[in-house]
């Protein structure tokens, strides 16, 4: 799941960096961070790509905006998170250009 989410973020950031734009080119950037709260672990993956053009289609099986994409990566990631009692959210970043994926999973501290 995490490999797929990071790969999507890298693809989006690289696509943005390679597309013709007005002004200074923006180097691709992907950030991973995590936080603990209420016996849960949240992992965030952020990129500086173009963001989600249609967020409501993100988890629709076989929907893709990538040439050659299958449209099953995010659906499978969602199923994996839910199978572990967690959730996954996608949204455009409120603070910058790009997308933020947040995976929340329960954890048991040993």
N, C-alpha and C positions, 0 to 999 in steps of 0.2 A: 504494500500500500504506500509506504513512505517513498520507496524508489519511484513509483509511478507519479506521485505528487511532485517530487523534486524534478523529475524529468520533464513534466508538463511546465513547471515554472522556468526551467532552463530554456526549453523550446520557446516559450513566450518572450522571455527576455532577449534571447538571441534574434528572434524574428523582429522584434522592435528595433534592435540595434542595427539590423541589416536593411531595414526598410528606408526608402528615401524620405527624408524629413526636412523641414525648413529649420534652419538654425544649427546649433551645435549638436553633433551626434551624442547620444547618451550611452555610456558603456553598460552592458548587460549586468544585472545585479539580482541575485537570489539570496534571501536571508532565511535562516532557520532559527527559531527560538522556542523555548518551552517554559511553562510555568506550572506550578502545583497549586491546587486549591481544593478544599472540601473532598479529600480522598479521590481526586481526579488529576489527571495529567493532560494538559493542553499543549499540542505541538502546532506551531504556526509556520507556514511556508509562505513567504512573500516574494513577489517578483516585480520588476519594473517594465513589464510588457504593456500591451495596449489595454489590458483588462478584459472583463467579460462584456461582450456585446449584448448577449441575451442570457442573463443569469438563470432564467426560468428553464432553460433547456440543458443546463449543466449536467443533470443526472438522468436525462432521457436516454435510454439505451439506443445505441447506434447513431446518436447525434454527434457530429464532429465538425469542427471548423478547420481541422488540420488536413492538408493534402495527404492521402494515404492513411489517415487515422481510422481506427475501427469504431470509436465511440463507446468502448466498453471499459476504458481505464477508470474513469470517475465513478461509474456505476459499480464496478468491482471494488473500488476503494471504499465506497459507501457501504457496501455489503459486508466487507471485512470489519469496518469500524463498528457497525451495528451488531455483528456476530459476537463482538467482544464487549457488548454493552455500552458502546460509545456512539458518537455522532461525528458528522463531518459537515462543515459549512464552507461555502465559497461566496466571496463578495469582492467587489472592487474596493481597493484600499481607500479609506477616507482621507488619508494624509498625503497621498502621492499617486502618481500613475501606476497602474498595475493591479494585480490580484492578490488576495489573501485567502489562504486555505487554513482552516482551523479544525484540527482533529482533537476531540475530547474523548479520553478513555479512563475508565475507573482503574484505580490501582490499589494494591494491598501492600502496606508498608510492613516489611519483615523485621 
